[in-house]
């Protein structure tokens, strides 16, 4: 194959700040506690874009195209660490009918770090013979963005919650996750790496990501595959942190004993287990959820682990798992129908899968939460970069519209604070 990819990974001296190598205007990054992979500012070797109406599940179309691309690649990778060798960054839409593209991007140069070891991977077509070297770029000046009510107002959101509760009472569904949006802009020429860095350092236990203008910090792992071991972390059930130690203890105790939140969590866990079983062996989940403590809130969390049973990849599992009950609802088809009816906007890639995949199918994928889409092609009236942020809450029988609105405010806080 004349245009096959030629990939070479080599170990380099330790790197302190991976983001310093990224494109300021359109960073490609996947970070957690400083480790991860970043596309070095420069070229894109290949991109796979799947729009709506492609005739098949978008994740399946992307997985098939990636297999074809990776199968013929000539890869030299002496490190064999998570993120070395041929890798691509991906962001998929929440809804198959979304007007946004699902995308997989293969950069020409990737710098990475894992547990103290660092590397540089060059990716080129076999017809190209030159490879660039990695150079840092100074961070641009600090900037501040502004966001306000989007298509869904706070009152409109509470009305949508009430309509969802009517559907639940009528037996149409058990749970639906409803989101609302904030829209605004940031100054033209802003160094978006500053936002990624603020999220990454402020919320180190989340996946900080930047893919095709989608930037956020997600606490929720959709699925990870490494050497056939499959892991997932399910989050459902949320409460804001207390203002002091006593209030914090009371909040965590309230969440741990909340029947409404425990039921919501169990729906999400069972959804993930049912989706993974056909693809795994020895699948197991912890019996009781644990409390995941983030700087601004508590989540109920359950870890799931198994062994990949077939010839699948992390992208295949992404297709099997998404959308989970944690971000859509139960049963899924009824929840998606309710979301389409009750949300006055297209979610795009919010609550969709975001992450990376390598040639062997290994990868790390999160659910795109606590995030915003930056639309460099959709300028505000004054030429600034348009931005839309999203946050949602799980609605079940017994949900209170005002409380659910407050939960979305808590979830918006990481991104709103970082933008400001």
JOFEN-V803043 format. One line per field, one symbol per residue. ss: DSSP state (h for helix, s for strand, l for the rest). psi: psi as a letter, one per 30 degrees, with the letter a starting at -180 (. if undefined). burial: 1 if it has 24 or more other ideal C-beta (glycine too) atoms within 12 Angstrom, else 0. A space follows every 50 residues. Layout:
ss: ???
psi: ???
burial: ???
//
This chain:
ss: llllsssssssslllllhhhhlllllllssssllsssssllllsssssss lllllllhhhhhhhhhhhhhhllsssslllllllllssssslllllllll lsssssslssssssllsssssssssllllllllllllllllllllssssl lllhhhhhhhhhhhhhhhhlllllssssssssssssllllllhhhhhhhh hhllllsssssllsssssllssssssllssssssssssssllllhhhhhh hhhhhhllhhhhhhhhhhhhhhhhhhhllssssssllllsssslllssss sssssssslllllhhhhhhhhlllllllsslhhhhhhhhhhhllllllll llssssssllllssssslllssssssssslllllssssssssssssllll hhhhhhhhhhhhhhhhhhhl
psi: jehlkkkkkkkllkkejeffflkefikjljkkhflakkkkkblkekkjkj llgfflkeeeeeeeeeeeeeefkjkjifehljflaklkklkllekfgkfl kkkkkjlfkkklkjhfkllkkkkllffkfkkllkklkkkllklklkkakb fjleeeeeeeeeeeeeeeefgelekkjklllklbllkkgkjffeeeeeee efifgljkljjhfjkajkfjkekkkjhfkkllkkkkjkklllfaeeeeee eeeeefgjeeeeeeeeeeeeeeeeefeffllhkkkkeklljkjlfflkkk kkkkkakkfaglleeeeeeeekklfffdakleeeeeeeeeefkhlkfbfk glkkblkafffllkklkilhllkkiffiklegflkkkkllklkkklkfkk eeeeeeeeeeffeeeeeee.
burial: 00011111110100101111111101111111011111111111111101 00000011111110111011001010101011111111111111110101 11111111111111000111111110000010010000000010101011 01010111011011101100011111111111111110011111111111 00101111111111111111111111010111111111111000000000 11011101011111111111111011101100101000101111111111 11111101000111111111111111111111011101110110111111 11111111111111111111111111000000011111111111111010 10111111111111111110
//
